[in-house]
Amino acid sequence: MMALRAGLLGVGMMGRHHARVLREVEGVDLVAIADPGGDPHGVAGDLSILPDIDALIGEGIDLAVVAVPTRFHEEAALKLAAAGVHTLVEKPIAHSLEAGQRMVDAFAEAGLVGAVGHIERFNPALQELRRRIEAGELGAVYQVATRRQGPFPARIADVGVAKDLASHDVDLTAWVVQSDYERLFAQTAFKSGREHEDMITITGRTASGVIVNNIVNWLSPMKERVTVVTGEKGAFVADTSTGDLTFYANGTIPLEWESVSSFRGVSEGDVTRYAFAKREPLRVEHEAFRDAVLGVRNDVVTMAQGQRTLAVVEAALESAREGVAVTL
């Protein structure tokens, strides 16, 4: 079978990684790159840097990756859909819900694969966590708490921390528990002098009744990427920076210390750190996109799912502005 002809729009901080991985994925051939800003990281190799999306489409591509600033997603995606090109856009799906919905509709009507690059779903720790929850190892899920904190990244200019980072946690939380956010309350802070928020906390509940809490900011001197899922049999802790997954089991040994045993809750049990294959999330994401295009399987983050995540983030920003809880 001939390799799929791939095009890449944008070779900035994220696009350069897409260029590398597209060259590594079996069955995909990176044949064209476009970026009106040139090639700042020198990733084009033998390829010429094309000026725009129209020139990229003119190369006769089968699939495309869009890694330009969020405000340009809609224009590029709609042109790609009209040209019959399967497309993966970086998260968030678009700069507004109206733009995102137009993208969802365009790819659905064209019968094309439209995906959004919520890469955390492909992190090995979260993939292993999701597999173990599905196998019943945690029992009923009670709560998901995430912490995504670190210094401000100079690469971000057009969105705040909610759309850039909290969108990861919203997507992974709903995916891990297989249930969408139903109600939430959020608070934001503006501490760095920018027009967009640099800190947000979201607390809420999914349709299935799982309590969620997302702590996200660009104001922390240490980088933290942690997801804690607490359930009937204990708690999973996934560190997506390292790809590690640890299980803290509820204790089964009776407590004898009177002041402690009087508490009618759980006790500490065994702690297990799992060993499993840790593949690069971006490569796994591209393989999933390739397979979806080929009709082999489809576990990409669809544009409809990306649109739902954007709706949750927009609801969180509305909640913070108005100081009220929001029901989705």
Secondary structure, 3 states (H helix, E strand, C coil): CCCEEEEEECCCCCHHHHHHHHHHCCCEEEEEEECCCCCCCCCCCCCCEECCHHHHHCCCCCEEEECCCHHHHHHHHHHHHHCCCEEEEECCCCCCHHHHHHHHHHHHHHCCCEEEECHHHHCHHHHHHHHHHHCCCCCCEEEEEEEEEEECCCCCCCCCHHHHHHHHHHHHHHHHHCCCEEEEEEEEECCCCCCCCCEEEEEEEECCCCEEEEEEECEEEEEEEEEEEEECCEEEEEECCCCEEEEEEECCCCCCCHHHHCCCCCCEEEEEECCCCCCCHHHHHHHHHHHHHHCCCCCCCEHHHHHHHHHHHHHHHHHHHHCCCEEC
